[in-house]
Amino acid sequence: MPVKNSIAEMHKEITGWRRYLHEHPELMYDVHETAAFVQDRLKEFGVDEITPGIGQTGVVAVIKGRQDTKGRVIGLRADMDALPIHEATGLEYASKTDGKMHACGHDGHTAMLLGAAQYLAETRNFDGTAVLIFQPAEEGGAGGKAMCDDGMMDRWNIQEVYGLHNMPGTPVGQFAIRPGALLASADEFEIKVTGKGGHAAEPHQAIDTTLVASQIVVSLQSIVARNINPVHRVVVTVGTFETDSVASNVIPHTARLKGTVRTLDTENRKLAEERIRRVAEDTASAFGATAEVTWEDGYPVTVNHDQETQYAIDAAASVVGDQNIDVNTPPILPAEDFAFMLEERPGAYIFLGNGDTMMCHHPEYRFDDDAIPVGSSWFAELVERRMALN
């Protein structure tokens, strides 16, 4: 079965929704207008239930099938938030808010799930319940966790959960997925180094915090090189280096390093934290300084469940054909807070081709509207296949 005909007929309408959302981007949990737009469309479709305010500003909608003989409930998720980026596409429907942009395609994800919602509400060609999840704050705010913490999974008895993300560089009409780890965890650390400030002309009277912090930056790279199994993927990056001095003739008293750790393995995640603490503290001690490490757990590894990955593949094959699905795509190191939902329920996350465009988070990134019927059809096909009528 190719792209669903009725969804293809809605392509222009769904594109209009997507472009409206693109013009009006909102950040993190402050997606009130986006959530209101979503609710208005859902009311027009005649869904059975709409509940706002889940995970602060998330929206959950329920669509019941023609039958419910088995009590099966499938969750479908789309993210709604944009990024703090100045758009440079020059599109006629470019962002109308300076410094905010849908540079990751969440406007497309939301529009595609709305398209699926309209189709499912009109046809109801399934046996069970579809729960549509419109999530805030994917871009660093852990909105997926917030919705789960609000009891979403138990409240609506969600048994499986699925999501997608557009993938620049992959042709429109193709999918990519793999079982197991698909996207990395993303944790953050801060290291405060305290030495002894002094005059640049008398370094022997001071403990040079800049030197100590620099040694820590270099030594942190030994963690991946000498502590992690070479066949595993771990990235340790120091992104900022600041001292409490702005003068060239002052040895600063303190310095701060901030960075991130990304990995596809839970054990390596723990090991990296342990080694960062030890390397920082012991390196500082060797110079007579001290290092205080603050660790912040971020998004966990996004891990696709085996059986649910196959369900996602089967639905994709129904839409675009087996030849257009990469079922063993390499894992990548960006993070995704859909991981929190996959920790609570079995499910899968799939990549959808977005054609030849700049990478996500680039000011010239563009979502390809030709991908809309494919993504909407995949969402709908999942529901109809997993909850097929007798």
TILOTI-21861 format. One record per residue (C-alpha): x, y, z. Coordinates in steps of 0.02 Angstrom, whole numbers, padded with zeros to 5 digits, always signed. Example, Ala and Ser with C-alpha at 12.3 -4.5 7.8 and 13.67 -1.06 7.14 Angstrom:
REM TILOTI-21861
+00615-00225+00390
+00684-00053+00357
This chain:
REM TILOTI-21861
+00000+00000+00000
+00076+00168-00051
+00044+00337+00031
-00138+00338+00084
-00246+00423-00048
-00349+00526+00073
-00190+00589+00158
-00115+00632-00012
-00274+00733-00045
-00244+00827+00118
-00064+00868+00072
-00097+01051+00031
-00197+01078+00190
-00067+00995+00301
+00070+01096+00216
-00028+01252+00260
-00030+01202+00444
+00156+01166+00439
+00199+01333+00362
+00089+01427+00485
+00181+01342+00628
+00346+01384+00544
+00300+01567+00542
+00257+01564+00727
+00395+01467+00818
+00395+01449+01007
+00530+01385+01124
+00538+01251+01258
+00381+01247+01366
+00320+01415+01302
+00221+01336+01160
+00051+01402+01209
+00001+01464+01036
+00063+01305+00953
-00033+01197+01077
-00189+01302+01049
-00170+01280+00860
-00155+01092+00884
-00309+01087+00995
-00411+01188+00871
-00370+01067+00730
-00407+00916+00840
-00577+00988+00886
-00615+01012+00701
-00571+00829+00669
-00691+00769+00803
-00568+00668+00906
-00641+00587+01062
-00538+00674+01194
-00417+00820+01206
-00316+00853+01364
-00198+01002+01371
-00071+01042+01506
+00017+00873+01513
+00201+00903+01547
+00157+01088+01571
+00105+01128+01392
+00089+00960+01305
-00072+00902+01224
-00141+00725+01225
-00282+00673+01108
-00379+00510+01099
-00458+00430+00945
-00558+00271+00967
-00572+00144+00828
-00730+00062+00764
-00702-00080+00885
-00608-00109+01047
-00607-00297+01070
-00430-00314+01140
-00403-00153+01236
-00246-00111+01138
-00180+00068+01148
-00045+00139+01034
+00041+00306+01066
+00106+00419+00927
+00216+00567+00972
+00268+00730+00888
+00372+00873+00962
+00313+01054+00947
+00455+01170+01001
+00576+01273+00897
+00755+01334+00924
+00835+01502+00973
+00907+01528+00799
+00893+01674+00680
+00818+01606+00519
+00917+01636+00358
+00814+01540+00229
+00729+01688+00147
+00569+01587+00131
+00405+01680+00109
+00340+01591+00263
+00499+01616+00366
+00490+01646+00552
+00404+01807+00601
+00492+01807+00769
+00674+01861+00763
+00788+01740+00852
+00667+01593+00846
+00658+01463+00709
+00593+01290+00673
+00768+01233+00625
+00740+01051+00670
+00577+01015+00581
+00464+00999+00733
+00335+01102+00638
+00336+00962+00509
+00322+00826+00641
+00172+00913+00721
+00087+00941+00554
+00113+00760+00501
+00037+00694+00662
-00110+00814+00640
-00132+00744+00465
-00135+00568+00534
-00258+00624+00668
-00378+00692+00538
-00368+00532+00437
-00391+00419+00589
-00536+00522+00659
-00625+00512+00490
-00595+00328+00452
-00576+00244+00624
-00523+00089+00530
-00444+00004+00679
-00483-00099+00834
-00422-00007+00988
-00369+00167+01039
-00242+00287+00965
-00165+00414+01084
-00084+00564+01001
+00054+00650+01099
+00103+00829+01056
+00256+00866+01161
+00341+01029+01214
+00523+01060+01256
+00616+00926+01160
+00760+01045+01129
+00844+01030+01297
+00694+01045+01411
+00653+00860+01432
+00470+00886+01389
+00453+00700+01354
+00506+00662+01532
+00387+00795+01598
+00241+00713+01509
+00290+00542+01575
+00312+00614+01751
+00134+00680+01737
+00078+00499+01725
+00036+00503+01540
+00076+00321+01503
-00031+00251+01644
-00171+00378+01630
-00206+00330+01449
-00145+00151+01466
-00020+00173+01324
+00055+00004+01283
+00171+00048+01138
+00239+00216+01082
+00313+00275+00916
+00393+00432+00848
+00488+00497+00698
+00614+00630+00652
+00657+00701+00483
+00832+00663+00419
+00918+00787+00303
+01026+00703+00172
+00910+00554+00154
+00794+00563+00003
+00611+00600+00030
+00514+00437+00024
+00643+00339+00120
+00654+00284+00302
+00801+00234+00413
+00795+00137+00576
+00884+00006+00679
+00844-00098+00833
+00939-00056+00992
+01033+00106+01022
+00990+00235+00890
+01035+00403+00970
+01154+00446+01110
+01135+00501+01288
+01183+00683+01321
+01249+00730+01493
+01331+00893+01545
+01470+00932+01667
+01548+01086+01743
+01720+01089+01823
+01766+01232+01939
+01953+01244+01961
+02019+01345+02107
+02202+01391+02118
+02285+01547+02189
+02270+01711+02098
+02418+01824+02077
+02524+01936+01968
+02575+01870+01798
+02754+01925+01833
+02763+01817+01989
+02690+01648+01943
+02791+01562+02080
+02684+01655+02208
+02523+01590+02131
+02443+01429+02075
+02406+01458+01892
+02225+01407+01870
+02231+01433+01682
+02372+01308+01668
+02284+01183+01781
+02120+01197+01687
+02211+01178+01521
+02293+01018+01582
+02122+00953+01632
+02052+00990+01458
+02192+00891+01378
+02185+00749+01505
+01997+00726+01482
+02031+00668+01305
+02124+00518+01376
+01959+00450+01440
+01898+00402+01267
+02072+00357+01204
+02124+00248+01350
+01973+00201+01457
+01835+00163+01331
+01830+00006+01225
+01886+00066+01051
+01736-00016+00966
+01616+00091+01069
+01564+00270+01034
+01594+00402+01167
+01624+00588+01142
+01690+00703+01280
+01688+00886+01230
+01737+01040+01330
+01633+01180+01255
+01674+01329+01365
+01829+01387+01462
+01812+01543+01570
+01920+01622+01704
+01878+01757+01830
+02005+01875+01753
+01998+01983+01597
+02169+02061+01620
+02325+01997+01532
+02435+02025+01684
+02328+01931+01810
+02336+01746+01853
+02153+01704+01887
+02098+01628+02051
+01963+01518+01973
+01919+01444+01805
+01763+01353+01744
+01750+01220+01611
+01585+01161+01539
+01560+01014+01424
+01456+00869+01367
+01471+00680+01359
+01381+00575+01230
+01376+00387+01219
+01268+00244+01156
+01300+00132+01306
+01236+00148+01484
+01392+00074+01562
+01505+00192+01466
+01395+00334+01523
+01433+00288+01704
+01617+00259+01668
+01636+00429+01584
+01565+00518+01735
+01679+00424+01854
+01834+00458+01750
+01794+00643+01725
+01781+00667+01912
+01944+00573+01946
+02043+00655+01805
+01988+00831+01852
+02014+00811+02039
+02181+00721+02029
+02253+00834+01893
+02209+00988+01995
+02282+00910+02151
+02447+00876+02063
+02467+01065+02038
+02410+01111+02213
+02238+01166+02154
+02065+01093+02178
+01930+01043+02054
+01745+01030+02093
+01643+00930+01966
+01457+00955+01944
+01370+00824+01838
+01196+00842+01762
+01109+00691+01688
+01032+00734+01520
+00935+00631+01396
+00965+00443+01405
+01012+00333+01258
+00868+00314+01135
+00847+00125+01124
+00725+00047+01000
+00640-00112+01057
+00665-00259+00940
+00486-00312+00905
+00420-00135+00896
+00559-00089+00775
+00495-00225+00660
+00318-00155+00676
+00386+00016+00626
+00477-00062+00478
+00322-00156+00421
+00219+00004+00424
+00354+00097+00328
+00363-00042+00199
+00177-00028+00172
+00198+00156+00132
+00359+00163+00030
+00411-00017-00005
+00550-00125+00070
+00680-00055-00048
+00661+00119+00027
+00700+00071+00207
+00872+00060+00285
+00841-00063+00426
+01017-00052+00497
+01058+00132+00490
+01212+00179+00593
+01176+00253+00765
+01215+00438+00784
+01267+00544+00932
+01135+00681+00941
+01013+00651+01084
+00823+00640+01084
+00706+00648+01234
+00587+00521+01157
+00711+00409+01248
+00614+00442+01409
+00456+00372+01331
+00548+00219+01268
+00609+00189+01446
+00428+00179+01504
+00351+00083+01360
+00410-00026+01215
+00416+00065+01051
+00525+00130+00911
+00591+00291+00834
+00619+00306+00648
+00703+00431+00531
+00608+00502+00384
+00699+00566+00229
+00700+00755+00213
+00797+00774+00051
+00944+00886+00012
+00946+01024+00143
+01058+01094+00276
+01075+00992+00434
+00956+01016+00579
+00995+01167+00690
+01067+01264+00543
+00991+01437+00506
+00963+01384+00324
+00882+01217+00366
+00721+01182+00270
+00587+01052+00300
+00533+00970+00137
+00344+00972+00126
+00347+00827+00004
+00387+00717+00154
+00220+00757+00237
+00110+00623+00155
+00242+00492+00190
+00257+00534+00375
+00069+00552+00403
+00037+00388+00313
+00167+00300+00421
+00084+00358+00581
-00087+00303+00519
-00024+00138+00449
+00054+00094+00617
-00115+00113+00701
-00209+00014+00570
-00082-00127+00566
-00053-00143+00754
-00240-00133+00789
-00313-00213+00633
-00500-00242+00625
-00554-00424+00629
